[in-house]
Amino acid sequence: MSARTAIGRDSFLRRLAGALYRRPGAALVLLLALPLAWLLVAYLGSLAILFANAFFRIDPFTSRVIPDPSFGNFERLLSTEVYRTITLRTLAIAAAVTVTTAVLAFPVAYFMARVASDRTRNLMVVAILLPLWASYLVKVYAWRIILAQDGILNWALEPLGLRGPGFGDIATWLVFSYLWLPYMILPIYAGLQRIPQSLIEASSDLGAPPGSTFRRVILPLVLPAVVAGSIFTFSLTMGDYIAPQLVSSTQFIGNVIFANVGGSGDLPFAAAFATVPVLVMVVYLLVARRLGAFEAL
């Protein structure tokens, strides 16, 4: 490269940097152009294809997708009792997992944020993050071994004359609560850390007992963080199909979608059923936004 070319390039870069400095909006557009283009093509494009396929139908003889728009798949979802039951079961398990993880996560997060020393806090953060590094399948299979008929849980309860829940909805609830608990602890921990200690001390100085301080000061301030954590636990539970397949014989939305994609090959019906959790999460995110969850993330 000649000296003249290098000087010209440096001059162009300086002029470009000066122009972008004077126009921060243009700099932001250039910075986000490629990620936003990828988002539009890969994510929103795939969602558009999903919604489009939900209105198609499949030929019963050739198993080919017929692009003949209709509401047949949605009518099938609404009119068939088994699919309504599966949807309600999935939503109930997702809600139960969300409530369970919130109840379990709050004392742990509070201890980390308000009681533990710096060393203990760091060790607890590592202990909470460590399971996330382990394989998802390894953790689910470990719970399958624990909950099996001849598993360690029944072995431990046998001297007491008790039995474990075995495989079923309770097992699914336990496994999901274990899997997604870190996703609830960390947002609540971050939310509790942001509460000024002076507010808690002021509540105590004004004569409020610890219970009132928790209900009227701590809980309202940390509620957006709880809702933020619930976004993860609720959505991950609704979309999962591997854990229910391994520790339960009942069907969830993800299992039906997987069966129609890889089994019967009814892709339009699978796409129609997949819109159910998408629509549920859109409503959930709108409510979470009103509760300030996005500011807590």
N, C-alpha and C positions, 0 to 999 in steps of 0.2 A: 504494500500500500504506500503510495507516494505521500510526501509531506503535505502537498496541496489538498489531496483527498482527505487526509486526517484532519487538517485544519477546517475544511468545509464541513465534515461530519460533526466535529466538536461545536462549530458555530451553529449548525442546525439544531443540535441537541440543546444548546443553551437557549436558543430562541423558543424551542418547544417547551422547555422547562419554565421559561418566563411566562409564556402564554398560559400554561396550565396553572401556574401560581396565581395569575390574575383572574383565572376562571376556575374556581374550585369545583363547580358543578361539572364542567367538562372532564376534569381529572377523575372525579368520582365515576362518571359514565364509562370512561376508558378502563378504570380499575375493575368495575363490576360487569362489563360487557360480556366477557367470556363465561364467567360463572352463571350469569343470568341466562345466556343463550343455552348453556348446557341444561339449566333447570327447565327452561321452556321445552326443549326438545326431548330430554330424557324423562323428566318427571311428569310435567303437564301433558306432554304428548302421549305418554303411556296411559295416563288417566283418561284422556280423550278417546283413545282406542278402546280402553276398557268400557267406558260408557256407551260407545257406539256398538260394540259387540253385544252389550246387554239387550239391545233391541232386535238382534238378529235371531234366527232359529236354525236348528240343525235338521238335516234331512234324515228321517228314520231309516232309510234304506242304504244310502251311501255314506252317512255320517259326515257329510260335508256341510260347512256353514253356509247358509243361504242368507244373503244380505237383503232380507225382506223385512223392513222395519215394522215392528208391532210391539204391543205391550204383553205378549203372551207369557214371557218369562216372569214378569212382575205379577201378573195375574196368578200364575202358578205358585209363586211365593206366598201371596196373600191368601189364596184359597186353600192351600194344603196345610193341614193342622200340624204335621210333623215339622215343617219348616218354621212355622210360628213358634213351636215349642223349642226348637233348636236355637232360634234367635233369642228368645227370652232366657233360656238356660245360659247362653253365652254372656248376655248382659248381666245376669244375676251373679255368675261366677266372677266376672270382671269387677262388679261393684263390691262383692264380698272380699276379693283380693285387695282392692283399693282401701277399703275400710280397715282390713286386718293389718296391712303394711303401715298405714298411718298410725294406728294404735301402737304397733310395735316400734315404729321408728321414732316417735316423738320422745320417749324417755331417753333413748340412746342418743339422739341428736341433742337433747337438752343437756345431758351430762357432758357431752363433748364440748358444747359451746359455752356452758356456764359454770361447770364444776371442775372438769378435768384439768390437770396441769398441762403445760405445753408438750411435755414428753409423752404423757398418756394420750393426749389428743392426737398426736402424730401417729402413735402406735394403733389407735383405734381407726384412724382414717385408712391406714395401710391394711388393717384387718378387714375393713368393709370393702375396699377396692380389690383385695386379693381374689375373692371368688369370681370377680368379673373376668379375671385372666384365665380361668379354667374353662374347659370346653363345656358348652351348653349341654351336649349329649351326655358327657360324663356325669354331670350333676343330675340330670334326669334319670339316667340309668342307676345312679347311686340311690336315689329315692325309690326307684322300682325295686331294688334289692331290699331296702329297708322295709317297704310296705308289703312285700310278698308274703304269702301264706306262711312260709317257713323262714321269714326274714327276722332281722334283729329286733324289730319292734315287738312282734308277737312273742319272741323269746324273752324279752325283758318284762313284758306284761303278764306272761303266763303264771308266774308265782303269785300274782295278785288276783288271778281269776279273770283277767280282762283280755280283750282282743283288740288289735288295731283296726283301723277302718277298711283295710284291704284296698282293692282297686275300685275306683268310682269317682263320684263328684267331690267327695271330701278329700280324696287323694289328690285330685286335680287342684283343688283349692290350696292344699298344703304345699304342693310343689310350686305353684305359681307364686304363692306368698314368699316362699324361700328365694325363688329366682329373682323376683323384682324388688325385694326389700332394699337393697342398696340404692336403687333409683328413687326411693322415697326418703331414705335417711339423709342423703347428701343435700337435696334442696331445702329440707327443713333445717338442717345444720347451718346452711348458709343464711337462711332467713333469721334464725335465732341469733347468729353472730352480728347481724345488722341492727338488732334492737339495742338502743343505748341503755347502758346500765343505769343511767340517771333516771330513766322513766320507772324502772322497777324500784329503785330506792325511793323515788318520790311517792309511789303508791304505798310503799311500806311506811314512810314517814307520815302519810295522811291517815294511817290507821287501818288500811285495808289488810285483811288476812291473806295468807298465801293463795287460798283458793280463789278469792276475788281478784287478786292480782293476775292470776293465770287466766281467768275467764274474761276480764275486762281490759287487760293490757297486753299480755303475751299472745293469747290466742288470736285476737283480731289482727295484730301486727304480723303474725306468722302465717295466717290463713292463706295469703297468696302463694307462699312457698309450699304449703300442703297441697293446694290445687295444682301447682306446677308439677309436683311429684306425682300426683294422681293422673296427670296426662300420660306419663310414661307407663304406670302400672295398668291403667285401664286400656290403653291402646295396645300394649304388648300382649295382654291377656286375650283381648278380642281377636287378634290376628294370629295367635299361635295355634298350631295343629299337631305338633310333634309330641309335646308333653301329654295332652289328652289321649293321644293314640297309644302311648306307652304305659300310662297308669290308670286308664279308664276305658270302658267299653262304650260309653255314651258319646254321642256326636255333638260337635260344636261347629260353628260357622266355618272355621278353617278346615275342618275335616271334610265337610260337604264340598267345599270348593276344591280341595285337593282330589277328592274322589271323582268329581266331574271333569277335572282337567286330566288326571292320569288314568282314570278308570273307564268310565263310560264315554269320555271324550265330548261331553256336552259343554263345549266352551261358552256358548252364549248364556246358558243358565248359570254357569260358574261366574261369569262376568256380572250377571244380574245380582247374584247373591253377594258378590264382593262389593257391590255398591252400598250394601246395608251398613257394614262397619265404617265405610268412608263417610256416609251421611251422618251416622251417629257421632263420629269424631268431629265433623264440621260443627255440629250443634254443640258438642262438648267444648270445643276450642272457643266458640263464641261466648259461651257461659264463662269459661276460664278467663277469657280476656276481660270480661266485665268485672271479674273478681280480682284483677290485677296480677294474674299468674305470670304473664309475660315479663312484667317488671322484676319478678323474683328469679327468673332464669338467668 
